[in-house]
């Protein structure tokens, strides 16, 4: 008898030293072209790997670094990510599973008796950032008319809104590969938002000519050894398009919001604390007597981001910023306040 399923790799991209690669993307690809027991086996391996990662990375990570007082103090770093946004370790507190599939966020609750966890999310921050940096007219019109770009993406591709976010972001960063319906959407996106497509070309020209891309805040990204391809694009194109959006959104705008909120909490001598920031969101541990004060401070602090951009960087943001506030007894079970 032949051991296993008698399968051969279709290309060198699927080969590892011991046989097939077993990373998640390769396994998903293998499962998509398989059926019967082979498909069931691969999907079981994918699920096993997800649970194994969940237990070792998230559950054990939090357990290992929680002190005797049941407090967790991750290390936050400013100079590790390429884009400039904050990262964390011991454990990685910014890479916790979303939703209820792996409910580890439920263990993050208030240090205060009857306190609340409050999370503030900027609405479509990366899309709005790209619209601003490119000065895209159609994007500004859509934001003005409160069009949900992620729902627009979901309706075209045929998926839920959360899944659609990755597809919205993909053309923002120059990605064009995917299934037929996805590729059609990416092309429509760049035709609809023409100035973003033109801005992408401008960024590549700047990186090719100067090895540098600069943001309105003064943040600079260095791209050595960039050269032209035959189709007119450049090497490192994804990073060249990605870093300015990620950087301005999560390394410039979000930290200003955090500073604004922190200063207001300090001035009013409140006990509530900022405990985390994840991409375009900020999380607070709020004392039960300060919930209304904290929400008022959050609204003020986030609303003043545009004034601070002008004050700090002489940068006039002509795209409105919006945000959503949620609260709950833990970081998982949150309900919308605003």
C-alpha positions in Angstrom: 0.0 0.0 0.0 1.1 3.6 -0.6 1.3 5.6 2.5 -0.6 8.9 2.6 -2.8 10.2 -0.2 -0.5 9.7 -3.1 -0.3 13.4 -3.9 2.5 15.3 -5.7 3.4 19.0 -5.4 2.1 21.0 -8.3 5.0 23.5 -8.2 8.2 24.3 -6.3 6.3 26.8 -4.2 4.6 23.8 -2.4 7.9 21.9 -1.7 9.7 21.8 1.7 12.7 19.7 2.7 10.5 17.0 4.1 7.8 17.1 1.4 4.9 19.4 1.2 5.0 22.8 2.9 2.6 23.0 5.8 2.1 26.7 6.2 -1.5 27.9 6.4 -1.7 29.4 2.9 -0.3 26.3 1.2 -2.7 24.0 3.2 -5.7 26.2 2.3 -4.6 26.0 -1.4 -4.3 22.2 -1.2 -7.7 21.9 0.5 -9.4 24.0 -2.2 -8.4 21.6 -4.9 -9.0 18.4 -2.9 -12.1 16.4 -1.9 -13.1 13.4 0.2 -10.8 12.2 2.9 -7.9 14.3 1.7 -9.9 17.5 2.0 -11.1 16.5 5.5 -7.6 15.6 6.6 -6.1 18.9 5.4 -8.9 21.0 7.0 -8.4 19.1 10.2 -4.6 19.9 10.1 -5.5 23.6 9.5 -7.8 23.6 12.5 -5.3 21.8 14.7 -2.6 24.3 13.8 -5.0 27.2 14.6 -5.8 25.7 18.0 -2.1 25.0 18.7 -1.2 28.6 17.9 -4.1 29.8 20.1 -3.0 27.8 23.1 0.7 28.4 22.9 0.8 32.0 21.6 -2.3 33.6 23.2 -3.3 31.5 26.2 0.2 30.5 27.4 1.6 33.9 26.5 -0.9 35.8 28.7 -0.6 33.2 31.5 3.2 33.3 31.5 3.5 37.1 31.7 0.6 37.8 34.1 2.0 38.7 37.5 0.8 37.7 41.0 -1.5 40.7 41.2 -3.2 39.4 38.0 -1.9 42.3 36.0 -0.3 42.0 32.6 2.4 44.5 31.5 3.4 43.9 27.9 6.4 45.7 26.5 5.5 48.3 23.9 8.1 49.3 21.3 8.3 52.3 19.0 11.2 51.4 16.8 10.6 47.8 15.6 8.0 47.9 12.9 8.9 49.2 9.4 5.9 51.5 9.3 6.6 53.1 12.7 3.5 51.9 14.5 3.8 50.5 18.0 4.4 46.8 18.5 4.4 44.7 21.7 5.9 41.6 23.1 5.9 39.5 26.3 3.2 38.8 25.2 2.2 40.2 21.8 -0.9 42.1 23.1 -1.7 43.6 19.7 -2.3 40.3 18.0 -5.2 38.8 19.9 -7.9 36.9 18.0 -11.0 38.8 16.9 -14.5 37.7 17.6 -15.8 34.7 19.5 -13.9 31.9 17.7 -11.0 32.0 20.1 -12.4 34.0 23.0 -9.1 34.8 24.8 -10.0 38.6 25.0 -12.6 37.6 27.6 -9.8 37.3 30.3 -8.9 41.0 29.8 -11.1 42.8 32.3 -10.9 45.9 34.6 -8.5 46.1 37.6 -11.3 48.2 39.2 -14.3 46.6 40.9 -17.2 47.1 38.5 -14.9 48.8 36.1 -15.3 48.7 32.3 -13.1 48.1 29.3 -13.7 50.7 26.6 -12.4 50.4 23.0 -12.3 53.2 20.5 -12.0 52.4 16.8 -11.3 54.9 14.1 -13.7 54.3 11.3 -12.1 53.3 8.0 -8.9 55.0 9.1 -6.6 53.5 6.5 -9.0 54.3 3.6 -9.4 57.8 4.8 -5.7 58.2 5.2 -5.1 57.0 1.6 -7.8 59.4 0.3 -6.1 62.3 2.1 -2.6 61.5 1.0 -3.7 61.0 -2.6 -6.3 63.9 -2.4 -8.8 61.5 -4.1 -12.0 63.4 -5.0 -14.2 60.4 -5.3 -13.0 59.1 -1.9 -13.7 62.4 -0.3 -17.2 62.4 -1.8 -17.8 58.8 -0.5 -16.6 59.8 3.0 -18.8 62.9 2.9 -21.8 60.7 2.0 -21.0 58.2 4.7 -20.6 55.3 2.3 -19.2 52.2 4.1 -16.3 51.3 1.8 -16.0 47.8 3.5 -19.6 47.0 3.0 -19.3 48.2 -0.6 -16.4 45.7 -1.0 -18.4 42.9 0.7 -21.4 43.5 -1.6 -19.3 43.2 -4.8 -17.1 40.3 -3.8 -19.9 38.4 -1.9 -18.5 38.1 1.6 -19.1 39.5 5.1 -17.9 43.0 6.1 -15.1 41.8 8.3 -13.6 39.5 5.5 -14.1 42.4 3.0 -11.7 44.6 5.0 -8.6 42.7 3.7 -9.9 43.2 0.1 -10.5 46.9 0.6 -7.0 47.3 1.9 -5.4 45.2 -0.8 -5.7 47.7 -3.7 -4.7 50.5 -1.3 -1.4 48.7 -1.1 -1.1 47.8 -4.7 -2.3 44.2 -4.4 -4.0 42.9 -7.5 -3.8 39.1 -7.3 -6.7 36.9 -6.2 -9.8 35.0 -7.5 -11.5 36.3 -10.6 -14.2 38.3 -8.7 -11.6 39.7 -6.4 -9.3 40.8 -9.3 -12.3 42.5 -10.9 -13.0 44.4 -7.7 -9.4 45.5 -7.4 -9.4 46.9 -10.9 -12.8 48.7 -10.3 -11.4 50.1 -7.0 -8.4 51.8 -8.8 -10.7 53.0 -11.6 -13.1 54.5 -9.1 -10.4 56.1 -7.0 -8.3 57.5 -9.8 -6.1 59.8 -7.6 -5.1 56.9 -5.4 -3.9 55.0 -8.5 -2.0 58.1 -9.7 -0.6 58.6 -6.2 0.7 55.0 -6.3 2.7 55.8 -9.5 4.0 59.0 -7.9 5.2 57.1 -4.8 7.1 54.7 -7.0 8.6 57.5 -9.0 9.9 59.2 -5.9 11.3 55.9 -4.5 13.0 55.2 -7.8 14.5 58.7 -8.2 15.4 59.4 -4.5 15.1 56.1 -2.6 12.9 58.0 -0.3 9.2 58.6 0.4 8.2 61.3 2.8 4.9 61.9 4.7 3.2 65.2 5.6 4.3 64.6 9.2 7.9 64.5 8.1 8.3 60.7 8.6 10.6 59.3 5.9 10.9 55.8 4.5 14.1 54.7 2.8 13.9 52.2 -0.1 17.4 51.3 -1.3 18.1 49.5 -4.6 14.7 50.3 -6.2 14.7 49.6 -10.0 12.1 49.7 -12.7 10.4 46.7 -14.1 9.4 46.3 -17.8 5.8 47.2 -17.0 6.8 50.5 -15.5 6.3 49.5 -11.9 9.2 49.3 -9.4 10.6 46.7 -7.1 9.4 46.9 -3.5 6.1 48.4 -4.9 3.9 47.0 -2.2 5.9 48.4 0.6 6.3 51.8 -1.2 2.5 52.0 -1.4 1.8 50.4 2.0 4.1 52.2 4.4 2.8 55.8 3.8 -0.8 54.7 4.5 0.0 52.5 7.5 2.6 55.0 8.8 0.4 58.1 8.7 -2.6 56.3 10.0 -1.2 54.2 12.8 2.2 55.8 13.6 1.1 59.4 13.4 -2.7 59.8 13.8 -3.3 57.0 16.4 -0.4 58.1 18.8 -1.7 61.7 18.7 -5.1 60.4 19.8 -3.5 58.4 22.6 -1.5 61.5 23.8 -4.6 63.7 23.7 -6.6 61.2 25.8 -3.7 60.6 28.2 -3.2 64.3 28.8 -6.9 64.9 29.5 -7.1 61.9 31.9 -4.0 63.3 33.7 -5.4 66.9 33.9 -8.6 65.7 35.4 -6.7 63.4 37.8 -8.7 60.4 36.8 -7.9 56.8 37.8 -8.8 55.3 34.3 -5.9 54.2 32.1 -4.9 53.6 28.5 -3.9 49.9 28.5 -3.4 49.1 24.8 -3.5 50.3 21.2 -4.1 47.9 18.3 -3.6 49.4 14.8 -6.5 51.9 14.6 -8.0 51.3 18.0 -7.2 52.4 21.6 -8.3 50.4 24.7 -8.9 51.9 28.2 -9.5 50.4 31.6 -12.1 52.7 33.1 -13.0 53.2 36.8 -16.8 52.7 37.4 -17.2 56.3 38.7 -15.5 57.7 35.6 -17.3 56.1 32.7 -19.1 59.2 31.5 -16.0 61.4 32.1 -13.9 58.9 30.2 -16.3 58.8 27.2 -16.3 62.6 27.1 -12.5 62.7 27.2 -12.2 60.1 24.4 -14.6 62.1 22.2 -12.6 65.3 22.9 -9.2 63.7 22.4 -10.1 62.0 19.2 -11.9 65.0 17.8 -8.8 67.2 18.5 -6.5 65.0 16.3 -6.9 67.3 13.3 -5.9 70.4 15.4 -2.8 68.5 16.7 -1.7 67.5 13.2 -1.8 71.1 12.3 0.0 72.2 15.4 2.7 69.5 15.4 3.3 69.0 11.7 1.7 72.0 10.0 -0.5 69.3 8.3 -4.0 70.3 7.4 -6.2 67.2 7.3 -9.1 67.9 4.9 -10.7 64.5 5.4 -13.0 64.0 8.3 -12.1 61.4 10.9 -14.8 59.3 12.6 -14.7 56.7 15.4 -16.8 54.2 17.3 -16.8 53.7 21.1 -17.6 50.3 22.7 -17.7 49.3 26.3 -18.0 46.0 28.3 -17.0 44.1 31.4 -14.2 42.5 29.4 -12.3 43.1 26.1 -14.5 40.5 24.2 -18.0 41.3 25.2 -18.3 44.9 24.1 -21.4 46.8 23.0 -21.5 50.0 21.0 -21.9 53.3 23.0 -21.4 55.7 20.1 
